[in-house]
Amino acid sequence: MDALIAQFLNGLDKGAAYALIALGLTLTFGTLGVVNFAHGALFMLGAFCAVLTAQVLSLESVTLDPTKLTPWGTPTEIRTTYAELYLGDFGAFITDYSIFIAVLVTIPIMLAIGFAMERGLIRYFYKRPHAEQILVTFGLAIVLSEIIKASFGANPIPVSAPEALRGSADIGAFLGLDMFINYPIWRLVYFLAAAIIIAAVFAFLNLTTYGMVVRAGMQDRDTVQLLGININRRFTLVFGIAAAVAGLAGALYTPIVPPHYNLGMEFLVLSFVVVVVGGMGSLSGAVAAGFLLGIVQSFASLAEVKAIIPGIDQIIIYLIAVVVLLTRPRGLLGRKGVMES
Amino acid sequence: MDTTPSKNAPLSETERVGPAAKEKSVFYRTSGRIATQLPPRGPEMAPLWPPKADIFMTIVFSAVVLTMPLWLQPFGAAYPDLMQRFAIFGIFAIGFNILFGLTGYLSFGHAAFLGVGSYAAVWSFKLFSLNIIPAIIMAVVIAGALAVAIGFVSLRRSGIYFSILTLAFAQMCYNLAYSVLTPITNGETGLRVLSDDPRIIDAIFGTNEVPVPRAELFGISMQGMPGFWTSAVFLIAAFVVALLITRSPFGMMLRGIKSNQVRMSYVGFNTRPYTLMAFVISGMYAGLAGGLLAVVDPLAGAERMQWTASGEVVLMTILGGAGTLLGPFLGAVLIKYFENIFSALGDTTLRSMLEFIPEGLRDTAIAIISPFVGDGWHLTLGVLFMLVVIFMPGGLIEGFRRIGRLFTGGGRKKENG
């Protein structure tokens, strides 16, 4: 039983990442009608924003202390981060909590990247066939990941969670259950953060006037334009938001999986599958499918399940996608008539 | 399906084919069933059967392929290992073009067939014979069978869904090859031919005792130039078959599907068998390419099935020109050439190449160029990819045509090719 709950929690966690990426992906698709194969690369860029922040915050100044000698007879090196040097204890604090600083850094950077991408490249592809959109964004994804590889190297770079959030917690006691479930705290933080981000995006789209216009534009772009609203500008913002959501998902994921330049490609295929299962252009579908697939995948990797069907954990997500596409082409919660062929 | 157009089709007879086309309409047989009229021949469609131009093109193509060892000399690419790859990936791209170029279905999972072809060929070397003929046959047949299965399911959807379905299937194959199917694929180590494999057929002829197992054709080892000649012969054959398919009524049908599938079904065609046929043919081409990869180097690994490999063949086809006959081969040659040249360029080679630049600027030039070469050649590839899709969606062949049109006085009529 406790193994099942642990798998469920694992699934929620993985599902949160899938849901965040798929949310951005389907937002782009629903508003701009563009199939963005570079979305995984945005996730990866967000992760490297966190890496960069951590690296900047842990830049050290080295002073020599001639009074103390190492066993080799040289003066001891005292390493202090610049942040600590200038800001004292507060500096040490923000170095420790660099991941949250990274969130603050990631949002504007990813928004800017999103705007630049939409204005500079994607908007020329609205009228082009889907195949060409796929191809150009696929090329962009290669370029982005190669740039990251050239500047950060090909090896995964670990980013540590804050000291206080590094260990594991006993979930069983927390839930008032009579069992012991050990679970990493940072994964709980990730799940919580994902829930907040998803809620924020939905609130923005459903509770603000701006979001209402965007939703109207998703339904019928031409009519909204006829009403004298510059829908393109709003869609550019939405693209930026999608990029920022993907970036945040990546930045917060760094303590779980050390990012490397190819991370985006790995997540892209999965997140497309999630979007398709949830229904192209359906935001709630993407979130639901993200969590669903995350949970199913983590249950499929249970040893008991693998004993019955070997290798099922490797293919279960794709299998679900195939079945959903063939039996219900518009996905679980897809709108009728959207990309249903 | 009716031989006469269905009565509840939304277009009337004259609207569908036009009065002029109706008089010239052709009846012909495809797969044992009398089909209705061809779609109207628009000015943009190439004529059905211009044998002279095709024969000329085939001869020129064969000559170009067979003289590769000569004319590649000045480019420093005339060694068998690279020329084999030109030919093999040329086959892969030509086959991919039969699906993507003719029907417009963008498959993102063709590398699966390449990988399966390789595995099948290596297993044939292990189980039956080191002779390449059974290996090639097995590679093509097994890749074709897999293509039937995947195509049957994937082709129920079109557009982006088709791309994602094929991608999903290819990822499944890739993941399985690394995990459960390790007894068949030998996992990360890769499948290789060993000297103590059974090799039943060779054992009958008493030739299974070899010190180093190498693929051979009746005694000719496939190392070095013979490997290239074999690949080249297969490439020419593959080209001719692709040419015949493109010019046949079947190819015409595929192009009709690309330009308007809905109209094709209104005219009374069941389009799915045709697209499935195209999918299977291109899967068999990929299997052939995979088999040849195993022939020139009897080792098969799962990384051949990764989706970046599928992306590469898409790029080759697009770069050369999707839907053209020569384009995919051209794209394959260019990409494999640049992969070879660029990935071999290190900083020291670069420095000696840039001797002519003044000392002060040289470091700057090297700093600018070096991320694009060596390990970073994928960056060049990505940039190239984007530039081609943005500015030249028709590919290089389209670019040449535009240049050609500039010189011939801007006639807007497209040549055939």
Interface residues (C-beta under 8 A of the other chain):
Chain A: V35 L121 Y124 R128 H130 A131 E132 I134 L135 V136 F138 G139 L140 A141 I142 V143 E146 I147 K149 A150 A154 M265 V269 F272 V273 V276 M280 P310 G311 Q314 I315 Y318 L319 A321 V322 L325 L326 P329 M339 S341
Chain B: G104 L106 F108 V153 R156 R157 S158 G159 I160 Y161 S163 I164 L165 L167 A168 F169 Q171 M172 N175 L176 Y178 S179 V180 L181 W307 T308 G311 V314 L315 I318 P371 D375 G376 H378 L379 L381 G382 V383 L384 F385 M386 V389 I390 P393
